[in-house]
Amino acid sequence: MAKDIVVIGAGQAGFSVCAELRNLGHDGTITLIGEEPVPPYQRPPLSKAYLLGEMELERLLLRPRSFYEDQQITLRLGQPVLSIDRTARQVILSPEEALPYDQLVLATGARPVTLPAEIGGDLQHVLPMRSLADADRLAGLVEPGMTALVVGGGYIGLEAAAVLTKSGLSVTLVEAAGRILSRVASCATSDYFRDLHRTHGVDLRESVQLERLTGQNGAVSGAILSDGSTLQVDLVVIGIGIRPNQDLAAEAGLQIENGIKVDEYCRSSDPDILAVGDCASFPWNGTRIRLESVGNAIDQGRAAAATIMGQASPYQAKPWFWSDQYDSKLQIVGLSSGHDDVVRRPGDNGALSLWYYRGEELIAVDAMNDPRGYMVAKRLIESGQSPAKDAVANPQMPLKSLLQR
């Protein structure tokens, strides 16, 4: 009997599940539910090309709207979900409407951490940078000559600072930790991007917290910082992290562990409910992680579809990420947490790659404007190869020679 599949969350992961189900021959119904009023779209360009006006909405979409009709995927957009009735196998959309399912996939993503109202987080022109609506609101405010404060020195904050600077704004960025990118990269990577932003005129302050925002007529007008300084600002962009959207799952009684807890086949504690993407925590190399990346959303979505189709195989995450800032591209493969050594490899025309080792094992690489270094590192890490550190550090040693034949 053909199964009725419901997917909650119309982002990259939810889309990946639906597309792969049809690719694998699923002939039952597929319903994709999304809170936003637009079909699934790419998030990474929001804080870059889209915000700069270099990418139209139709190019942002993962597929044209006709795709869903052709593939017989029912879209329910602008549709919040109230609850999940696991006993009746129903998704409750309203007091009057319940949608039955044979198997349910939660691809509910994550939401940005916001500032509390007591320090001015509820003032107008204080914006997160996560959704299409966020990008549209910010684009509608930006004018050359304005002053902006960016709170948070992670990838989102740095990308926002770069775009605002390129748009002609005067930008101050504050990071509460001792250095930008402290949770995800080495000191050398932080040094590279700190210098890059300061070269472009960003007033970048580390070990500095936002104490409070001040307002005028309901809109933000200033900021008081922990270093004792005050700023006049026209807008504020918040980039202080995201939290998994796990409330729906928790209220339904599913196990939660830094996200919706799933096994290696993407199954939650209820075997009829799977979870994928930013909202899901899964086993990886003897621990449990949650990955916030496009690559994980795509690959885990496909793995969930295979599980539904009875073709399950353990999901083996291959972490990779990227970030575009000004004319610099950062490409990352692997996860650097737990490293005890970093090997620096200079490249041509100012390119740089940083190779993270745990003991003698290569576990991650940051490549700045070094696509060849990134591609070689990706092949090495995904095949379990760890070249000698002295060979990596020698720029005269051809990259391809690091690959074992």
Secondary structure, DSSP 8 states (H G I E B T S, - for coil): ----EEEE--SHHHHHHHHHHHHTT--S-EEEEESSSS--B-SGGGGTTTTTT-S-HHHHBSS-HHHHHHTTEEEEES----EEETTTTEEEEETTEEEE-SEEEE---EEE----GGGTTTSBTEEE-SSHHHHHHHHHH--TT-EEEEE--SHHHHHHHHHHHHTT-EEEEEESSSSTTTTTS-HHHHHHHHHHHHHTT-EEEES--EEEEEEETTEEEEEEETTS-EEE-SEEEE-S-EEE--HHHHHTT--BSSSEE--TTSB-SSTTEEE-GGGEEEEETTEEE---SHHHHHHHHHHHHHHHTT---------EEEEEETTEEEEEEE--TT--EEEEEE-GGG-EEEEEEETTEEEEEEEES-HHHHHHHHHHHHTT----HHHHH-TTS-GGGGS--
